[in-house]
Amino acid sequence: MTALRALTLCTLLLSASLGFAQETGNGPGMAGPATGTRGVPGVPGMPSASSTLDLPMAPPSVPQVPVPRAPEEPEDEDDPRDTPPPTIYGEEIDSENDTIVYVLDISYSMNLGKQSYVRADQSLAMGSRMDRAKAELVRSIDGLGDNFSFNVIAYDCATEAWQEQLVEATSGNKNAAKAWVMGRTPRGATGTGPACALALAAKGNQAVVLLTDGAPNCGASGTDGHRTMIATANTQGATINVFGIAATGRYRAFCQGVAADSGGSYFDVP
């Protein structure tokens, strides 16, 4: 009786153990946990590849590659060519290489036509065509940037250059040139062609400013002869801007022609 009860008790214990294994899925041949995860054979606790197919996929990790920055442009150093161009009678004078030669008519006719004007020191005065032209010329020289090179030529039938060649527009040179200009006095007749040809003999020069009342009568044959002489001398293609001081008639037309031959401009001034 005791042996039978012991056998019955063992049977009950074995049945209970098998039932628990079925509930937990740990028994032989049993399904996995209630989550439905099936293990990788031979690797306890590892899910199989098929069990992960329905799981949300995380986006692939893309490494952040830094975008190279363009090198910063170096700041421009002060460019002397950025300085304003010289002016005369309020007109800007452009020069491709920062050179300029002023040509001043000092013939006797420039002593005519007195009227009021503003001196270089800003005071009011009465003066001739030449007085007015000198005041404007001094103002223009004074306004040259130190990147410029320049010269001044005065003429009647003869020509007279302030310097033998272009010089830098330093304060000392500008002051010397202004003093030289103010010392010119009217005399003789008008040799515009030879004076402009001398200004163009400096082949590095790219700009000529001619101040005249427009009556050439020596140094070449007629107004056409003066124009031909100037155009022939201008082998470098300099621009000639002409300021006709009270110029009229065919003399004004001559001034316009000299400017047009070089691609320059003509301006009427009092």
C-alpha positions as CSV (number, residue, x, y, z in Angstrom):
1,M,0.0,0.0,0.0
2,T,2.8,2.3,0.7
3,A,4.6,1.5,-2.6
4,L,1.4,2.1,-4.5
5,R,0.9,5.5,-2.9
6,A,4.5,6.4,-3.7
7,L,4.0,5.5,-7.4
8,T,0.9,7.5,-7.6
9,L,2.6,10.5,-6.1
10,C,5.5,10.3,-8.7
11,T,3.0,10.1,-11.5
12,L,1.2,13.2,-10.3
13,L,4.4,15.1,-10.0
14,L,5.6,14.1,-13.5
15,S,2.2,15.2,-15.0
16,A,2.4,18.6,-13.3
17,S,6.0,19.1,-14.6
18,L,5.0,18.3,-18.2
19,G,2.0,20.8,-18.0
20,F,4.2,23.6,-16.7
21,A,6.7,23.0,-19.6
22,Q,3.8,23.3,-22.1
23,E,2.7,26.6,-20.7
24,T,6.2,28.1,-20.8
25,G,7.3,26.6,-24.1
26,N,10.5,25.2,-22.6
27,G,9.7,21.7,-23.0
28,P,11.0,19.4,-25.8
29,G,9.3,20.1,-29.1
30,M,7.2,22.9,-27.6
31,A,6.5,26.3,-29.2
32,G,8.4,29.4,-28.0
33,P,7.1,32.1,-25.7
34,A,3.8,33.8,-26.2
35,T,5.6,36.6,-28.1
36,G,6.0,34.3,-31.1
37,T,9.8,34.7,-31.1
38,R,11.6,31.7,-32.4
39,G,15.1,31.2,-31.2
40,V,18.2,30.6,-33.4
41,P,19.0,26.9,-33.3
42,G,22.0,26.3,-31.1
43,V,22.1,29.9,-29.7
44,P,20.0,30.3,-26.6
45,G,18.2,33.6,-26.4
46,M,19.0,34.7,-30.0
47,P,16.0,35.3,-32.3
48,S,16.1,33.8,-35.8
49,A,16.4,36.0,-38.9
50,S,12.8,35.1,-39.9
51,S,11.4,36.3,-36.6
52,T,12.7,39.9,-37.3
53,L,11.2,40.4,-40.8
54,D,8.0,42.0,-39.5
55,L,9.9,44.4,-37.2
56,P,10.2,48.1,-38.2
57,M,13.5,48.7,-40.0
58,A,15.6,51.6,-38.7
59,P,17.0,53.9,-41.5
60,P,20.6,53.2,-42.4
61,S,23.1,55.4,-40.6
62,V,24.7,57.8,-43.1
63,P,28.0,59.3,-42.0
64,Q,28.0,63.1,-41.9
65,V,30.6,64.2,-44.4
66,P,31.6,67.8,-43.8
67,V,31.1,70.0,-46.8
68,P,34.4,71.8,-47.7
69,R,34.1,75.6,-47.4
70,A,35.4,77.7,-50.3
71,P,38.5,79.6,-49.4
72,E,37.7,83.1,-48.4
73,E,38.7,85.8,-50.8
74,P,41.5,87.9,-49.4
75,E,40.5,91.4,-48.8
76,D,41.6,93.7,-51.6
77,E,44.5,95.9,-50.6
78,D,44.1,99.6,-51.5
79,D,44.4,99.9,-55.2
80,P,45.7,103.3,-56.3
81,R,43.6,103.0,-59.4
82,D,40.5,103.1,-57.2
83,T,41.1,106.8,-56.6
84,P,38.8,109.2,-58.4
85,P,40.0,110.2,-61.9
86,P,41.2,113.8,-62.4
87,T,38.7,116.4,-63.4
88,I,38.8,119.7,-65.2
89,Y,35.9,122.1,-65.7
90,G,34.0,119.5,-63.8
91,E,34.6,116.7,-66.4
92,E,36.3,113.5,-65.5
93,I,39.4,112.6,-67.5
94,D,39.9,108.9,-67.9
95,S,43.4,107.4,-68.6
96,E,44.0,103.7,-69.2
97,N,47.4,103.8,-67.4
98,D,47.0,106.8,-65.1
99,T,49.0,109.2,-67.2
100,I,48.1,112.7,-68.5
101,V,49.7,115.6,-70.2
102,Y,48.0,119.0,-70.1
103,V,48.5,121.3,-73.1
104,L,47.8,125.0,-72.5
105,D,47.4,127.6,-75.2
106,I,49.2,130.8,-74.1
107,S,48.9,132.6,-77.5
108,Y,48.0,136.3,-77.4
109,S,44.3,135.7,-78.2
110,M,44.1,133.9,-74.8
111,N,44.5,137.4,-73.2
112,L,41.1,138.4,-74.5
113,G,37.6,138.0,-73.2
114,K,37.7,139.2,-69.7
115,Q,35.0,138.0,-67.4
116,S,34.4,136.9,-63.8
117,Y,35.7,133.5,-62.6
118,V,36.7,131.6,-59.5
119,R,40.5,131.5,-58.7
120,A,42.2,128.3,-57.6
121,D,41.9,129.7,-54.0
122,Q,38.1,130.0,-54.4
123,S,38.1,133.8,-54.5
124,L,36.3,135.7,-57.2
125,A,38.1,137.7,-59.8
126,M,37.9,139.2,-63.3
127,G,40.2,137.6,-65.8
128,S,41.0,136.7,-69.4
129,R,40.6,133.3,-71.1
130,M,44.1,132.5,-70.0
131,D,43.5,133.4,-66.4
132,R,40.4,131.2,-66.3
133,A,42.2,128.3,-68.0
134,K,45.1,128.5,-65.6
135,A,42.8,128.5,-62.6
136,E,41.1,125.3,-63.9
137,L,44.4,123.7,-64.8
138,V,45.8,124.3,-61.3
139,R,42.7,122.8,-59.7
140,S,43.0,119.7,-61.9
141,I,46.7,119.2,-61.1
142,D,46.0,119.6,-57.4
143,G,43.4,116.8,-57.7
144,L,45.7,114.2,-59.3
145,G,46.1,111.0,-57.3
146,D,49.6,109.9,-56.4
147,N,49.1,107.0,-58.7
148,F,49.3,109.4,-61.7
149,S,52.2,110.5,-63.8
150,F,51.8,113.8,-65.6
151,N,53.4,116.8,-67.5
152,V,52.4,120.2,-68.7
153,I,53.1,121.9,-72.0
154,A,52.5,125.5,-72.8
155,Y,52.6,126.8,-76.4
156,D,52.3,129.7,-78.7
157,C,54.3,129.3,-82.0
158,A,56.9,127.7,-79.8
159,T,56.4,124.9,-77.3
160,E,57.6,124.8,-73.7
161,A,57.4,121.7,-71.5
162,W,57.5,121.9,-67.7
163,Q,59.4,118.6,-67.6
164,E,61.3,116.5,-70.2
165,Q,59.2,113.5,-69.3
166,L,56.3,112.3,-67.3
167,V,56.8,112.6,-63.5
168,E,54.9,111.2,-60.5
169,A,52.1,113.3,-59.1
170,T,53.8,113.8,-55.7
171,S,52.9,116.8,-53.6
172,G,56.2,118.4,-54.4
173,N,55.8,117.9,-58.2
174,K,52.2,119.1,-58.2
175,N,53.2,122.3,-56.3
176,A,56.1,122.9,-58.7
177,A,53.8,122.4,-61.7
178,K,51.1,124.7,-60.4
179,A,53.7,127.4,-59.8
180,W,55.0,127.0,-63.3
181,V,51.5,127.2,-64.8
182,M,50.7,130.4,-63.0
183,G,54.0,132.0,-64.3
184,R,52.9,131.6,-68.0
185,T,51.9,134.8,-69.8
186,P,50.2,135.3,-73.1
187,R,52.3,135.9,-76.2
188,G,52.6,135.1,-79.9
189,A,50.5,133.1,-82.3
190,T,49.0,129.5,-82.0
191,G,50.9,126.3,-82.9
192,T,48.4,123.7,-81.6
193,G,49.7,120.8,-83.8
194,P,53.3,120.9,-82.7
195,A,52.3,121.3,-79.0
196,C,50.0,118.2,-79.1
197,A,52.6,116.2,-81.1
198,L,55.1,117.0,-78.3
199,A,52.6,115.7,-75.7
200,L,52.1,112.5,-77.7
201,A,55.9,112.0,-78.0
202,A,55.8,110.5,-74.5
203,K,54.6,107.1,-75.8
204,G,53.6,106.0,-72.4
205,N,51.0,108.7,-72.2
206,Q,47.4,107.8,-72.8
207,A,45.5,111.1,-72.1
208,V,45.9,114.6,-73.4
209,V,43.9,117.6,-72.2
210,L,44.0,120.5,-74.6
211,L,43.0,124.0,-73.4
212,T,42.7,126.4,-76.3
213,D,40.5,129.1,-77.9
214,G,40.9,127.1,-81.1
215,A,42.8,129.3,-83.6
216,P,45.9,127.5,-84.9
217,N,47.8,129.7,-87.3
218,C,51.5,128.6,-87.1
219,G,53.5,125.4,-87.1
220,A,51.5,123.6,-89.8
221,S,49.5,124.4,-92.9
222,G,46.0,125.4,-91.9
223,T,43.6,123.7,-89.5
224,D,43.7,120.4,-91.5
225,G,47.5,120.4,-91.3
226,H,47.4,120.7,-87.5
227,R,44.9,117.9,-87.3
228,T,47.0,115.7,-89.5
229,M,50.1,116.4,-87.4
230,I,48.3,115.5,-84.2
231,A,46.8,112.3,-85.6
232,T,50.1,111.1,-87.1
233,A,51.9,111.6,-83.8
234,N,49.2,109.7,-81.8
235,T,50.6,106.2,-82.5
236,Q,49.8,105.0,-79.0
237,G,46.1,105.8,-79.4
238,A,45.9,108.3,-76.6
239,T,42.6,110.0,-75.9
240,I,42.6,113.8,-76.5
241,N,39.9,115.8,-74.7
242,V,39.6,119.4,-75.9
243,F,38.2,122.3,-74.0
244,G,37.3,125.1,-76.3
245,I,37.6,128.4,-74.4
246,A,35.1,130.7,-76.0
247,A,35.9,128.9,-79.3
248,T,33.6,129.8,-82.3
249,G,33.1,129.1,-85.9
250,R,35.8,127.1,-87.8
251,Y,38.1,127.2,-84.8
252,R,35.5,125.4,-82.7
253,A,35.1,122.9,-85.5
254,F,38.9,122.4,-85.5
255,C,38.8,121.6,-81.7
256,Q,35.9,119.2,-82.2
257,G,37.8,117.4,-85.0
258,V,41.0,117.0,-82.9
259,A,38.9,115.3,-80.1
260,A,36.9,113.1,-82.5
261,D,40.1,111.9,-84.3
262,S,41.3,110.3,-81.1
263,G,37.9,109.1,-79.7
264,G,38.0,111.9,-77.1
265,S,35.4,114.5,-76.2
266,Y,35.0,118.2,-76.9
267,F,33.6,120.7,-74.3
268,D,32.6,124.3,-74.7
269,V,33.8,126.4,-71.7
270,P,33.6,130.1,-71.1
